[in-house]
Amino acid sequence: MRLGPVIVSVGAMFLGGCQEDPPLMLLTADAPIHNPPNLSTPRVTDRITQTDEPMVDILWVIDNSGSMAEEQDAIATNIDAFLAWFLASGTDWHMGVISTDTDAANAGVLVQSGGHRFVSREVVGNDAVFASMVASLGTAGSASERGLRAVTRFFDKRNGPNMGFYRDDASLHVIVVSDEDDQSGADPTVSEFVEMMVNLKAGEREVTFSSIVWPTSGCSGGIYAGTTGTRYIMSTNQIGGLHEPICQDDWIPLLEELGLQAAGSTEYYLSEVPVEGTLRVWVELPAVTEGAEVDTGAVQTIHEGVDLDRLADGQTLADACGANVCFGYVYDPIRNSVSMEGYTPTALAVVNLEYDLLREHQPEPEF
């Protein structure tokens, strides 16, 4: 049915006197009628290519005195819980171990196993090789444990027998495990040790010093019960790192926490503001062809992200992932960014951030 013309009257304007009535405007059915605006919520996908390859050096300093057999075994047996944060990540990592015994000629020198002075992602069976390194420490070391001195000796020899492990452009995480306090005395003092550590990277890379020692309270029993690792704890408090009790019944949660700290987090910024609860994060890993060349046009596999803030009570990341390889992330609404916890995409991987655009940030509809 054809509609007749619609008559629209435009009100008169009075500017100090009488004016003629305005003309009538005719809007006929032949005039164009605009479609209603699209009020659906736009879906946005930010795609970010991972260009760099973060590097991490992890140095374990483990007490090899006569009372440490149980703790050494716990670390060697469960080290895969620590390494889990690195094995699926794009981080380039080195991990080695020295003892707290500085009386020997090889004080501060990396322990070797299977022809390796340290393990990395390139070492086949790196978890087993590292476990062998820890086991080879034994418990016949000096009863005067000097972990701080051992670390300084390590850096004295970083261009000698320890060459290749320490990298100036890598983050550094030192982890000491001992059931007695440090007995280095004035070689070095705690303040000298802290100064050395914080100046290694001049603030350009992260440096931490974690101490797994006897706490001031919370542990009981054992040969050295009550021997608080005061100097280690003081160093941790000033440098930064984790301080955890050595009296662990289950070492897996502790090693997971240490691994997460060492692996760090990777942050990616969203281009727009998302609707809460609509964010999906996943990583496309590029295919590697024969000869270790990356085919940037092909996707080898996809790692899905899990919002750690949305896990059910009591649920872990492992529960949410199941048999799949995935990673945890946290969204920060203030920074409008996603931080991947303990996971770094490999070089040339593509990070996808998909979400509904918050309405007040949507463009005005055109009528």
Secondary structure, 3 states (H helix, E strand, C coil): CCCCCEEECCCCCCCCCCCCCCCCEEECCCCCCCCCCCCCCCEEEEEEECCCCCEEEEEEEECCCCCCHHHHHHHHHHHHHHHHHHHCCCCEEEEEEEECCCCCCCCCCCCCECCECCEECCCCCHHHHHHHHHHHHCCCCCCCCCHHHHHHHHHHCCCCCCCCCCCCCCEEEEEEECCCCCCCCCCCCHHHHHHHHHHCCCCCCCEEEEEEECCCCCCCCCCCCCCCCHHHHHHHHHHCCCEEECCCCCHHHHHHHHHHHHHCEEEEECCCCECCCCCEEEEEEEEEECCCEEEEEEEEEEEEEEEHHHCCCCCCHHHHHCCCCEEEEEEECCCCEEEEECCCCCCCCEEEEEEEECHHHCCCCCC
